[in-house]
Amino acid sequence: MEILLILVGIVIGGMSGFFGIGGGTMLVPTLMLLGFDIKTAVGISVMQMVFSSLYGSWLNHRKGHLNFQEGLVIGLGGFAGALGSGWLVKTVPEIVLESMFVGVVLFALYRFFKVPASTEGEEEHTLSPFLLASVGAVIGLFAISMGIGGSILLTPILVGVLHYPLKKAVSAGLFFVVFSSISGFISLSMVGHIDYWHGFLIGIASLVGVQVGIWLADRTGNQKYKRALIALYVVILVLMLKKVLGL
């Protein structure tokens, strides 16, 4: 099992670096397919996201892709929101968490289909810190409760609603995961929902994939990049619908 989880970690790390996600969007359903229940999978996923988001954000900072001022405001909002994730996971039934997960993916798909290609190269507007913090808080609460970092929801909002350029939005999404995942890790640890050994194993392995994923993202055009994101969301949606419907 450990060797399989190491391989899973490398693949998830690659996807994290390429798509700017924490990795939970694929890791949670993968762990569930391997026999973990959703709450254990969420805990492992959150721990892995701490590793991949910190390393990936450092790499993106070196490349000059991060807007630290706005990213910090969104991230702090996400940190505050994610502190409630332990309570939500403890009190909300699994079927509700799974349905919420499906809802997140459906929303992301909808936003990406609606975004005109011409908006992807626009300069981002000056945005209200209160708006950014509020968006971060809501995403932090619900995303961490589902074992995802929040970027799968934040990136479509930044691109489709707040008019960020696509790849800068992806970098901001991964930076957001740093805050939400650390906060979620603290919260889930307090209620006993972290499998530390498997989380550490997958997290360390994911660092290898993160570097490769970011390297590939830099060499992919916007249109192909957007299509790849949509394809990712479709795969996630199919996996979770299979679980929710018991197929």
C-alpha positions as CSV (number, residue, x, y, z in Angstrom):
1,M,0.0,0.0,0.0
2,E,2.8,2.4,0.9
3,I,4.5,2.1,-2.6
4,L,1.1,2.7,-4.3
5,L,0.5,5.8,-2.1
6,I,3.9,7.2,-3.0
7,L,3.1,6.9,-6.7
8,V,-0.3,8.5,-6.0
9,G,1.5,11.3,-4.2
10,I,3.8,12.0,-7.2
11,V,0.9,12.1,-9.6
12,I,-1.2,14.3,-7.4
13,G,1.8,16.6,-6.9
14,G,2.2,16.9,-10.7
15,M,-1.5,17.9,-11.0
16,S,-1.1,20.3,-8.1
17,G,1.8,22.1,-9.8
18,F,0.2,22.1,-13.2
19,F,-3.4,23.1,-12.3
20,G,-2.6,25.2,-9.2
21,I,-4.8,23.0,-7.0
22,G,-4.0,21.6,-3.6
23,G,-4.5,18.1,-4.9
24,G,-7.5,17.1,-2.9
25,T,-9.8,17.4,-5.9
26,M,-8.2,14.2,-7.2
27,L,-6.7,12.7,-4.0
28,V,-10.0,12.4,-2.0
29,P,-11.8,10.3,-4.6
30,T,-8.7,8.3,-5.3
31,L,-8.2,7.4,-1.6
32,M,-11.9,6.5,-1.4
33,L,-11.5,4.2,-4.4
34,L,-8.5,2.6,-2.4
35,G,-10.8,1.9,0.5
36,F,-10.5,5.0,2.8
37,D,-13.7,6.5,4.1
38,I,-14.3,10.1,3.1
39,K,-13.4,11.7,6.5
40,T,-10.1,9.8,6.6
41,A,-9.4,10.7,3.0
42,V,-10.2,14.4,3.8
43,G,-7.6,14.4,6.6
44,I,-4.9,12.8,4.5
45,S,-5.7,15.2,1.6
46,V,-5.4,18.3,3.8
47,M,-2.0,17.2,5.1
48,Q,-0.8,16.6,1.6
49,M,-2.0,20.0,0.5
50,V,0.2,21.7,3.2
51,F,3.3,20.2,1.5
52,S,2.3,20.8,-2.2
53,S,0.9,24.3,-1.7
54,L,3.9,25.6,0.2
55,Y,6.4,24.3,-2.3
56,G,4.4,25.2,-5.3
57,S,3.8,28.8,-4.1
58,W,7.5,29.2,-3.5
59,L,8.2,28.1,-7.0
60,N,5.6,30.4,-8.5
61,H,7.0,33.3,-6.4
62,R,10.4,32.7,-8.0
63,K,8.8,33.0,-11.4
64,G,7.0,36.2,-10.5
65,H,3.5,34.8,-11.0
66,L,2.0,35.8,-7.6
67,N,0.2,39.0,-6.5
68,F,1.2,38.7,-2.9
69,Q,-0.9,41.6,-1.6
70,E,-4.3,40.3,-2.9
71,G,-3.2,36.7,-2.4
72,L,-2.5,37.4,1.3
73,V,-5.9,39.0,1.9
74,I,-7.7,36.1,0.2
75,G,-5.5,33.6,2.1
76,L,-6.1,35.1,5.5
77,G,-9.9,35.0,4.8
78,G,-9.5,31.4,3.8
79,F,-7.5,30.6,7.0
80,A,-10.3,32.1,9.1
81,G,-13.0,30.2,7.3
82,A,-11.2,26.9,7.4
83,L,-11.0,27.0,11.2
84,G,-14.6,25.9,11.1
85,S,-14.0,22.9,9.0
86,G,-13.4,20.5,11.9
87,W,-16.8,21.3,13.3
88,L,-18.4,20.9,9.9
89,V,-16.8,17.5,9.1
90,K,-17.7,16.3,12.6
91,T,-21.3,17.2,12.4
92,V,-22.3,16.9,8.7
93,P,-23.1,13.4,7.3
94,E,-20.8,11.9,4.7
95,I,-23.5,12.0,1.9
96,V,-23.9,15.8,2.4
97,L,-20.1,16.3,2.2
98,E,-20.0,14.2,-1.0
99,S,-22.9,16.2,-2.5
100,M,-21.1,19.4,-1.6
101,F,-18.0,18.1,-3.4
102,V,-20.1,17.4,-6.6
103,G,-21.6,20.9,-6.3
104,V,-18.2,22.6,-6.2
105,V,-17.1,20.7,-9.4
106,L,-20.3,21.6,-11.2
107,F,-19.9,25.3,-10.3
108,A,-16.3,25.2,-11.5
109,L,-17.3,23.6,-14.8
110,Y,-20.1,26.2,-15.3
111,R,-17.8,29.2,-14.7
112,F,-15.1,27.9,-17.1
113,F,-17.5,27.2,-19.9
114,K,-19.0,30.8,-19.4
115,V,-15.7,32.7,-19.4
116,P,-14.9,34.2,-22.8
117,A,-11.4,33.5,-24.1
118,S,-10.7,37.2,-24.5
119,T,-10.8,37.8,-20.7
120,E,-7.9,35.5,-20.0
121,G,-5.2,38.1,-21.0
122,E,-6.8,41.1,-19.3
123,E,-5.1,42.9,-16.4
124,E,-6.8,42.3,-13.1
125,H,-8.8,45.1,-11.5
126,T,-8.2,46.7,-8.1
127,L,-10.4,44.7,-5.8
128,S,-11.9,45.4,-2.4
129,P,-10.0,43.8,0.4
130,F,-13.3,43.1,2.2
131,L,-14.6,41.3,-0.9
132,L,-11.5,39.2,-1.3
133,A,-11.4,38.3,2.4
134,S,-15.1,37.3,2.3
135,V,-14.7,35.2,-0.7
136,G,-11.7,33.5,0.9
137,A,-13.5,32.8,4.1
138,V,-16.5,31.1,2.5
139,I,-14.3,29.0,0.2
140,G,-12.0,28.1,3.1
141,L,-14.9,26.8,5.2
142,F,-16.5,24.6,2.6
143,A,-13.4,23.5,0.6
144,I,-11.4,22.2,3.6
145,S,-14.5,20.4,4.9
146,M,-14.5,18.5,1.6
147,G,-10.7,17.9,1.6
148,I,-9.9,20.3,-1.2
149,G,-7.7,23.4,-0.9
150,G,-10.3,25.7,-2.5
151,S,-8.5,26.7,-5.7
152,I,-10.8,24.6,-7.8
153,L,-13.5,27.0,-6.7
154,L,-11.4,30.1,-6.3
155,T,-9.7,30.0,-9.7
156,P,-13.0,30.1,-11.7
157,I,-14.2,33.0,-9.5
158,L,-11.0,35.0,-10.0
159,V,-11.1,34.4,-13.8
160,G,-14.9,34.4,-14.5
161,V,-16.1,37.0,-12.0
162,L,-13.1,39.1,-10.9
163,H,-11.3,39.0,-14.3
164,Y,-7.9,37.7,-13.3
165,P,-5.6,36.4,-16.1
166,L,-5.9,32.6,-16.1
167,K,-2.4,31.6,-15.1
168,K,-2.1,34.4,-12.4
169,A,-5.4,33.1,-11.0
170,V,-4.1,29.6,-10.9
171,S,-1.0,30.8,-9.0
172,A,-3.2,32.8,-6.6
173,G,-5.4,29.7,-6.1
174,L,-2.4,27.6,-5.1
175,F,-1.2,30.3,-2.7
176,F,-4.7,30.3,-1.1
177,V,-4.3,26.6,-0.4
178,V,-1.3,27.4,1.8
179,F,-3.6,29.2,4.3
180,S,-6.7,27.1,4.0
181,S,-4.8,23.8,4.3
182,I,-2.7,24.8,7.4
183,S,-5.9,26.1,9.1
184,G,-7.8,23.0,8.1
185,F,-4.9,20.8,9.3
186,I,-5.1,22.4,12.7
187,S,-8.9,22.2,12.9
188,L,-9.0,18.5,11.7
189,S,-6.2,17.5,14.0
190,M,-8.2,18.8,17.0
191,V,-11.1,16.5,16.2
192,G,-8.9,13.5,15.4
193,H,-9.4,13.3,11.6
194,I,-5.8,13.2,10.4
195,D,-4.0,10.0,9.4
196,Y,-0.5,11.4,9.9
197,W,1.6,8.6,8.5
198,H,-0.2,8.3,5.2
199,G,-0.6,12.1,4.9
200,F,3.2,12.6,5.4
201,L,4.0,9.8,2.9
202,I,1.8,11.3,0.2
203,G,2.9,14.8,1.0
204,I,6.6,14.2,0.7
205,A,6.1,12.2,-2.6
206,S,4.0,15.1,-4.0
207,L,6.9,17.5,-3.9
208,V,8.5,15.7,-6.9
209,G,5.4,16.1,-9.0
210,V,4.8,19.7,-8.1
211,Q,8.1,20.9,-9.7
212,V,7.4,18.9,-12.9
213,G,3.8,20.2,-13.0
214,I,4.8,23.9,-12.7
215,W,7.4,23.4,-15.4
216,L,4.8,22.0,-17.8
217,A,2.3,24.7,-17.0
218,D,4.8,27.4,-18.0
219,R,5.0,25.8,-21.4
220,T,1.3,25.4,-22.1
221,G,-0.8,28.0,-24.0
222,N,-3.9,29.6,-22.4
223,Q,-6.4,27.9,-24.6
224,K,-4.9,24.4,-24.1
225,Y,-4.5,25.2,-20.4
226,K,-8.2,26.1,-20.0
227,R,-9.3,23.0,-21.8
228,A,-7.1,20.9,-19.6
229,L,-8.7,22.5,-16.5
230,I,-12.2,21.7,-17.8
231,A,-11.1,18.1,-18.6
232,L,-9.9,17.7,-15.0
233,Y,-13.2,18.9,-13.6
234,V,-15.1,16.4,-15.7
235,V,-13.0,13.5,-14.5
236,I,-13.4,14.6,-10.8
237,L,-17.2,15.0,-11.4
238,V,-17.5,11.5,-12.8
239,L,-15.5,9.9,-9.9
240,M,-17.6,11.6,-7.3
241,L,-20.9,10.9,-8.9
242,K,-19.9,7.3,-9.1
243,K,-19.3,7.3,-5.3
244,V,-22.4,9.3,-4.4
245,L,-24.6,7.1,-6.6
246,G,-23.0,3.9,-5.3
247,L,-22.1,2.7,-8.8
